[in-house]
């Protein structure tokens, strides 16, 4: 039985002596089976050093639920901008335990009845059939994604994709040989030592909290304005404002690439404001009207921009603010207090307001 690869993964060719040994073993087994009229088991799996088999069509978990082979929690999780996978289990053995469902990988007609050579063992790696996570962004023509799984002297490479959910890999390698996984997404590499169950190079914000968009409750209020100049009085009643705040935590943006270091994230916030109407203008400074804080204290905006669009006889202005935050910062407090004055440009009048209010909001990515 020759090694079976996983498209589009490519198994790196090994040296020809191993291939010749595998072929010779199969030929010898066939010849003995014919001469002995079936007394020697036929269809047994090749157990020579360097043998490997893999499949991306395994519908179940091969490893049993007990025995310590499975990865707990997120210790088997790797996530990038364009991939998300979870290692289900890693196991090494000389003889296949009865509670492993290896027939889903090698077939029922190919039992393992011969142990590996002295100093060698079977090592199995399976990725979770249901990883429970999704990549934030889909792979497109501009995506640079690659990976490599190493089991001792055996390697499988992945180009433009990650290992398929449920995919299983079995190899005959030296005892305690290294088992590692490496994924590179847009020039950022994350690695996992599957024996030590350690991970390095993690884009930490992808492992903390959600990547969903969070929208706060709507804040509403009504204010009045008044001033006098000489014998003239100027006022307005009931300027009603209503807005909500939309927030995202990002480390990667399509077309721009990574926007934060591995230990950080960008908190992006936007909200709308009725800047003018009926000849009046209420201009606010978003950094003064809005205070944002996390568990470590007040945040300072790294960038502030806005766009305008016509809204009846006025302007609806949308503000965009960005803050650099730690990767594990998940809960944010927003304090919004828009202050006057309101301007009447045509008359050159500035009117202080009354009825202004402070709004307290919380946005959580937990």
Protein Blocks (a to p, Z undefined) as FASTA:
>chain_A
ZZddddfbdcddddfklmmmmmmmmmmmmmmmmmnnomacghiacfbehiacddfkbfbd
fbafbholacghjllgccdfkbccddfbdcddfbdcfkbcfklmnopklccfbdcdehia
cddddddfblopacfbdcdfklccdddddehjbccddehiacdehiacdddddehiacdd
dddeehiacdddfklopaehiafklmgojfbdcddddddddddddddehjbccddehiac
dddddddddfbdehklpabdfkbccddddddddfbgehiacdddfklmpccddfkbccdd
fbdcdddddehjaccddddddddddfklcbdcdddddddddddfknopacddehiacddd
dddfZZ
